[in-house]
Amino acid sequence: MPQLNPSPWFAILIFSWLIFLTIIPPKVLAHSFPNEPAPQSTKTLKTEPWDWPWH
């Protein structure tokens, strides 16, 4: 049974992981988000009370 011989499957596993680790991370890290978050201002806004028309 060829499944019991680990030498060819181990080499395939190592080479496939090396390929994945060299190709995929640059593609993922090159991804840019279309809407970059804008910095929020730290000043507090003054809120006005709202007058209800039925009071």
N, CA, C and O atoms as a GROMACS GRO file, in nm:
protein
  220
    1MET      N    1   0.085  -0.119   0.000
    1MET     CA    2   0.000   0.000   0.000
    1MET      C    3   0.089   0.125   0.000
    1MET      O    4   0.169   0.143   0.092
    2PRO      N    5   0.077   0.212  -0.100
    2PRO     CA    6   0.167   0.326  -0.111
    2PRO      C    7   0.141   0.434  -0.007
    2PRO      O    8   0.226   0.520   0.015
    3GLN      N    9   0.025   0.432   0.059
    3GLN     CA   10  -0.004   0.534   0.159
    3GLN      C   11   0.084   0.519   0.283
    3GLN      O   12   0.101   0.615   0.358
    4LEU      N   13   0.142   0.399   0.304
    4LEU     CA   14   0.223   0.378   0.423
    4LEU      C   15   0.365   0.430   0.406
    4LEU      O   16   0.438   0.443   0.504
    5ASN      N   17   0.406   0.462   0.284
    5ASN     CA   18   0.539   0.516   0.260
    5ASN      C   19   0.530   0.669   0.266
    5ASN      O   20   0.476   0.730   0.174
    6PRO      N   21   0.580   0.733   0.374
    6PRO     CA   22   0.559   0.877   0.389
    6PRO      C   23   0.654   0.964   0.308
    6PRO      O   24   0.632   1.084   0.298
    7SER      N   25   0.758   0.907   0.250
    7SER     CA   26   0.860   0.992   0.187
    7SER      C   27   0.806   1.073   0.068
    7SER      O   28   0.833   1.193   0.065
    8PRO      N   29   0.733   1.018  -0.029
    8PRO     CA   30   0.687   1.107  -0.138
    8PRO      C   31   0.579   1.204  -0.092
    8PRO      O   32   0.574   1.317  -0.140
    9TRP      N   33   0.492   1.163  -0.001
    9TRP     CA   34   0.384   1.251   0.043
    9TRP      C   35   0.435   1.364   0.131
    9TRP      O   36   0.382   1.475   0.129
   10PHE      N   37   0.539   1.335   0.209
   10PHE     CA   38   0.596   1.440   0.293
   10PHE      C   39   0.662   1.547   0.206
   10PHE      O   40   0.650   1.666   0.234
   11ALA      N   41   0.732   1.505   0.102
   11ALA     CA   42   0.796   1.601   0.012
   11ALA      C   43   0.690   1.684  -0.061
   11ALA      O   44   0.708   1.805  -0.078
   12ILE      N   45   0.582   1.621  -0.104
   12ILE     CA   46   0.473   1.695  -0.170
   12ILE      C   47   0.412   1.795  -0.073
   12ILE      O   48   0.382   1.908  -0.113
   13LEU      N   49   0.394   1.756   0.051
   13LEU     CA   50   0.338   1.846   0.152
   13LEU      C   51   0.430   1.966   0.174
   13LEU      O   52   0.383   2.080   0.176
   14ILE      N   53   0.558   1.942   0.190
   14ILE     CA   54   0.653   2.051   0.214
   14ILE      C   55   0.659   2.147   0.094
   14ILE      O   56   0.655   2.268   0.112
   15PHE      N   57   0.669   2.093  -0.027
   15PHE     CA   58   0.677   2.178  -0.145
   15PHE      C   59   0.548   2.256  -0.169
   15PHE      O   60   0.552   2.372  -0.211
   16SER      N   61   0.434   2.194  -0.143
   16SER     CA   62   0.309   2.267  -0.162
   16SER      C   63   0.297   2.381  -0.060
   16SER      O   64   0.249   2.489  -0.095
   17TRP      N   65   0.339   2.358   0.066
   17TRP     CA   66   0.335   2.466   0.164
   17TRP      C   67   0.434   2.576   0.130
   17TRP      O   68   0.406   2.694   0.151
   18LEU      N   69   0.551   2.539   0.077
   18LEU     CA   70   0.646   2.642   0.036
   18LEU      C   71   0.589   2.728  -0.076
   18LEU      O   72   0.607   2.850  -0.078
   19ILE      N   73   0.522   2.665  -0.170
   19ILE     CA   74   0.459   2.741  -0.279
   19ILE      C   75   0.349   2.831  -0.225
   19ILE      O   76   0.341   2.948  -0.263
   20PHE      N   77   0.265   2.778  -0.136
   20PHE     CA   78   0.157   2.860  -0.080
   20PHE      C   79   0.211   2.976   0.001
   20PHE      O   80   0.157   3.087  -0.004
   21LEU      N   81   0.318   2.952   0.076
   21LEU     CA   82   0.372   3.059   0.160
   21LEU      C   83   0.450   3.163   0.082
   21LEU      O   84   0.475   3.272   0.133
   22THR      N   85   0.489   3.134  -0.041
   22THR     CA   86   0.559   3.234  -0.120
   22THR      C   87   0.467   3.308  -0.217
   22THR      O   88   0.500   3.419  -0.259
   23ILE      N   89   0.355   3.250  -0.253
   23ILE     CA   90   0.265   3.314  -0.350
   23ILE      C   91   0.152   3.390  -0.282
   23ILE      O   92   0.123   3.504  -0.319
   24ILE      N   93   0.088   3.330  -0.184
   24ILE     CA   94  -0.034   3.389  -0.127
   24ILE      C   95  -0.009   3.512  -0.040
   24ILE      O   96  -0.083   3.610  -0.055
   25PRO      N   97   0.090   3.516   0.052
   25PRO     CA   98   0.104   3.635   0.137
   25PRO      C   99   0.125   3.766   0.063
   25PRO      O  100   0.064   3.865   0.103
   26PRO      N  101   0.207   3.774  -0.043
   26PRO     CA  102   0.216   3.903  -0.113
   26PRO      C  103   0.085   3.947  -0.175
   26PRO      O  104   0.055   4.066  -0.180
   27LYS      N  105   0.006   3.851  -0.223
   27LYS     CA  106  -0.124   3.888  -0.282
   27LYS      C  107  -0.219   3.940  -0.175
   27LYS      O  108  -0.293   4.035  -0.199
   28VAL      N  109  -0.216   3.880  -0.059
   28VAL     CA  110  -0.305   3.924   0.049
   28VAL      C  111  -0.259   4.059   0.103
   28VAL      O  112  -0.341   4.147   0.130
   29LEU      N  113  -0.128   4.077   0.119
   29LEU     CA  114  -0.078   4.202   0.173
   29LEU      C  115  -0.090   4.318   0.073
   29LEU      O  116  -0.089   4.434   0.114
   30ALA      N  117  -0.100   4.288  -0.055
   30ALA     CA  118  -0.116   4.394  -0.155
   30ALA      C  119  -0.259   4.442  -0.166
   30ALA      O  120  -0.286   4.540  -0.235
   31HIS      N  121  -0.352   4.375  -0.098
   31HIS     CA  122  -0.492   4.415  -0.105
   31HIS      C  123  -0.512   4.548  -0.034
   31HIS      O  124  -0.461   4.568   0.077
   32SER      N  125  -0.583   4.639  -0.097
   32SER     CA  126  -0.612   4.768  -0.034
   32SER      C  127  -0.764   4.784  -0.021
   32SER      O  128  -0.839   4.744  -0.109
   33PHE      N  129  -0.804   4.842   0.087
   33PHE     CA  130  -0.945   4.865   0.110
   33PHE      C  131  -0.990   4.990   0.036
   33PHE      O  132  -0.916   5.089   0.035
   34PRO      N  133  -1.106   4.990  -0.027
   34PRO     CA  134  -1.149   5.108  -0.104
   34PRO      C  135  -1.182   5.228  -0.016
   34PRO      O  136  -1.167   5.342  -0.060
   35ASN      N  137  -1.227   5.206   0.106
   35ASN     CA  138  -1.265   5.316   0.194
   35ASN      C  139  -1.173   5.317   0.315
   35ASN      O  140  -1.198   5.246   0.413
   36GLU      N  141  -1.068   5.395   0.308
   36GLU     CA  142  -0.978   5.406   0.422
   36GLU      C  143  -1.047   5.488   0.531
   36GLU      O  144  -1.112   5.588   0.501
   37PRO      N  145  -1.034   5.448   0.657
   37PRO     CA  146  -1.100   5.523   0.764
   37PRO      C  147  -1.037   5.661   0.782
   37PRO      O  148  -0.915   5.676   0.782
   38ALA      N  149  -1.122   5.761   0.797
   38ALA     CA  150  -1.076   5.898   0.818
   38ALA      C  151  -1.060   5.922   0.968
   38ALA      O  152  -1.140   5.870   1.047
   39PRO      N  153  -0.960   5.998   1.009
   39PRO     CA  154  -0.945   6.026   1.152
   39PRO      C  155  -1.059   6.114   1.203
   39PRO      O  156  -1.098   6.211   1.138
   40GLN      N  157  -1.110   6.079   1.317
   40GLN     CA  158  -1.220   6.153   1.377
   40GLN      C  159  -1.164   6.268   1.461
   40GLN      O  160  -1.056   6.259   1.518
   41SER      N  161  -1.240   6.377   1.467
   41SER     CA  162  -1.197   6.489   1.551
   41SER      C  163  -1.230   6.456   1.696
   41SER      O  164  -1.326   6.385   1.725
   42THR      N  165  -1.148   6.508   1.787
   42THR     CA  166  -1.164   6.476   1.929
   42THR      C  167  -1.246   6.581   2.003
   42THR      O  168  -1.270   6.565   2.123
   43LYS      N  169  -1.289   6.689   1.935
   43LYS     CA  170  -1.367   6.790   2.005
   43LYS      C  171  -1.510   6.738   2.029
   43LYS      O  172  -1.564   6.664   1.948
   44THR      N  173  -1.567   6.779   2.140
   44THR     CA  174  -1.703   6.737   2.174
   44THR      C  175  -1.802   6.837   2.113
   44THR      O  176  -1.782   6.958   2.120
   45LEU      N  177  -1.907   6.784   2.056
   45LEU     CA  178  -2.008   6.869   1.995
   45LEU      C  179  -2.114   6.905   2.097
   45LEU      O  180  -2.152   6.824   2.182
   46LYS      N  181  -2.164   7.030   2.087
   46LYS     CA  182  -2.269   7.074   2.179
   46LYS      C  183  -2.403   7.028   2.123
   46LYS      O  184  -2.437   7.059   2.009
   47THR      N  185  -2.477   6.955   2.202
   47THR     CA  186  -2.607   6.907   2.158
   47THR      C  187  -2.716   7.001   2.207
   47THR      O  188  -2.711   7.052   2.319
   48GLU      N  189  -2.812   7.023   2.122
   48GLU     CA  190  -2.926   7.110   2.155
   48GLU      C  191  -3.046   7.023   2.190
   48GLU      O  192  -3.066   6.919   2.127
   49PRO      N  193  -3.126   7.062   2.289
   49PRO     CA  194  -3.248   6.986   2.318
   49PRO      C  195  -3.350   7.006   2.205
   49PRO      O  196  -3.359   7.113   2.145
   50TRP      N  197  -3.424   6.903   2.179
   50TRP     CA  198  -3.520   6.908   2.070
   50TRP      C  199  -3.657   6.939   2.127
   50TRP      O  200  -3.705   6.867   2.216
   51ASP      N  201  -3.721   7.043   2.079
   51ASP     CA  202  -3.855   7.081   2.126
   51ASP      C  203  -3.958   6.998   2.051
   51ASP      O  204  -3.966   7.002   1.928
   52TRP      N  205  -4.037   6.925   2.127
   52TRP     CA  206  -4.142   6.844   2.067
   52TRP      C  207  -4.260   6.933   2.029
   52TRP      O  208  -4.299   7.017   2.110
   53PRO      N  209  -4.317   6.919   1.913
   53PRO     CA  210  -4.423   7.011   1.870
   53PRO      C  211  -4.554   6.994   1.947
   53PRO      O  212  -4.637   7.085   1.942
   54TRP      N  213  -4.578   6.885   2.017
   54TRP     CA  214  -4.706   6.867   2.084
   54TRP      C  215  -4.702   6.905   2.231
   54TRP      O  216  -4.800   6.885   2.302
   55HIS      N  217  -4.589   6.961   2.278
   55HIS     CA  218  -4.584   7.007   2.417
   55HIS      C  219  -4.603   7.154   2.426
   55HIS      O  220  -4.602   7.211   2.535
   0.00000   0.00000   0.00000
